[in-house]
């Protein structure tokens, strides 16, 4: 989809621009929410002994930061933020939640609760 004459003239007032802006804001908000949820589960401290999981989370988050920086500097399409969110925000958050529930279940089995 190329830019029409009205898109070039009106810029931020077009429907496509507003759609892109809202999509970018929603993706960024989802990303922030996923990171916040992950932080809350990290604060519980159940996953601290899962060294491989923690190492993978650091690597995945590092890749996510590099992708976001690269996205800004290289002017990537805004839709790619959704892919960065899924792979570098949502997956580590889900991994943290799963590890926390596994640690709690393992603790219950060992302590006969």
C-alpha positions as CSV (number, residue, x, y, z in Angstrom):
1,X,0.0,0.0,0.0
2,X,1.6,3.2,-1.2
3,X,1.0,6.6,0.2
4,X,-1.7,8.6,-1.5
5,X,-1.6,12.3,-2.2
6,X,-3.8,12.9,0.8
7,X,-1.6,10.8,3.1
8,X,1.4,12.9,2.1
9,X,-0.4,16.1,2.7
10,X,-2.3,15.3,5.9
11,X,0.2,13.1,7.6
12,X,-0.8,12.4,11.2
13,X,-4.5,13.1,10.6
14,X,-5.0,10.1,8.3
15,X,-6.7,6.9,9.3
16,X,-3.7,4.8,8.5
17,X,-1.4,6.9,10.7
18,X,-3.9,6.7,13.6
19,X,-4.2,3.0,13.2
20,X,-0.4,2.6,13.2
21,X,-0.1,4.8,16.2
22,X,-2.7,3.0,18.2
23,X,-1.2,-0.4,17.2
24,X,2.2,0.7,18.4
25,X,0.8,2.0,21.7
26,X,-1.1,-1.2,22.3
27,X,2.0,-3.3,21.6
28,X,4.1,-1.2,23.8
29,X,1.5,-1.3,26.6
30,X,1.3,-5.1,26.3
31,X,5.1,-5.4,26.4
32,X,5.2,-3.2,29.5
33,X,2.5,-5.3,31.2
34,X,4.2,-8.6,30.4
35,X,7.5,-7.2,31.8
36,X,5.6,-6.0,34.9
37,X,4.0,-9.4,35.5
38,X,7.4,-11.1,35.1
39,X,8.9,-8.7,37.6
40,X,6.2,-9.4,40.1
41,X,6.8,-13.2,39.8
42,X,10.6,-12.5,40.0
43,X,10.1,-10.7,43.3
44,X,8.5,-13.8,44.8
45,X,11.9,-15.4,44.4
46,X,10.8,-18.9,43.6
47,X,12.7,-19.1,40.3
48,X,16.1,-18.0,41.7
49,X,17.5,-21.5,41.7
50,X,16.6,-22.2,38.1
51,X,19.9,-21.0,36.7
52,X,19.4,-22.1,33.0
53,X,16.0,-20.4,32.9
54,X,17.4,-17.2,34.4
55,X,20.2,-17.3,31.9
56,X,17.8,-17.8,29.0
57,X,15.7,-14.9,30.2
58,X,18.6,-12.6,30.3
59,X,19.6,-13.6,26.8
60,X,16.1,-13.2,25.5
61,X,15.6,-9.8,27.1
62,X,19.0,-8.7,25.8
63,X,18.0,-9.7,22.3
64,X,14.7,-7.8,22.8
65,X,16.5,-4.6,23.8
66,X,18.8,-4.9,20.8
67,X,15.8,-5.4,18.5
68,X,14.0,-2.4,20.0
69,X,17.1,-0.2,19.6
70,X,17.6,-1.5,16.0
71,X,14.0,-0.9,15.3
72,X,14.2,2.7,16.3
73,X,17.5,3.4,14.5
74,X,16.7,1.5,11.3
75,X,13.0,2.7,11.2
76,X,11.5,-0.8,11.1
77,X,7.8,-1.2,10.4
78,X,5.7,-0.8,13.5
79,X,4.1,-4.3,13.1
80,X,7.5,-5.9,14.0
81,X,7.1,-4.7,17.6
82,X,4.4,-7.3,17.9
83,X,6.9,-10.0,17.0
84,X,9.5,-8.6,19.5
85,X,6.7,-8.5,22.1
86,X,5.8,-12.2,21.6
87,X,9.4,-13.5,21.5
88,X,11.1,-11.2,23.9
89,X,8.3,-10.1,26.3
90,X,5.5,-12.7,26.4
91,X,7.6,-15.9,26.2
92,X,9.9,-14.9,29.1
93,X,6.9,-13.9,31.2
94,X,5.2,-17.2,30.6
95,X,8.4,-19.0,31.3
96,X,8.7,-17.2,34.6
97,X,5.1,-18.0,35.6
98,X,5.6,-21.7,34.7
99,X,8.8,-21.9,36.6
100,X,7.2,-20.3,39.7
101,X,4.3,-22.7,39.7
102,X,6.7,-25.6,39.2
103,X,8.8,-24.5,42.1
104,X,5.7,-24.1,44.3
105,X,4.4,-27.6,43.3
106,X,7.8,-29.1,43.9
107,X,8.0,-27.5,47.3
108,X,4.6,-28.8,48.2
109,X,5.5,-32.4,47.1
110,X,8.7,-32.3,49.2
111,X,7.0,-30.9,52.3
112,X,3.8,-33.0,51.9
113,X,1.4,-30.2,51.8
